[in-house]
């Protein structure tokens, strides 16, 4: 016996997902059924949810410096960048 599951999701997310699943030969309903089946098989989510890696204070400071133009250089050619790195 089948049952109906209803969920609310923004239209853009639904459309983007449908495009991907259609390319795989799946309907949105097929993909949701696969997700639920894999959740049962794995006894959890069928993927590992995780937070992005935290940036170190050193990395954050380096990003700020580049954004401010401090200690940053621009190169038109890759070889020029490599030469600069090797000097």
Secondary structure, 3 states (H helix, E strand, C coil): CCCCCCCCCCHHHHHHHHHHHHHCCCCHHHHHHHHHHHHHHHCCCCCCCCCCCCCCHHHHHHHHHHHHCCCCCCCCCHHHHHHHHHC
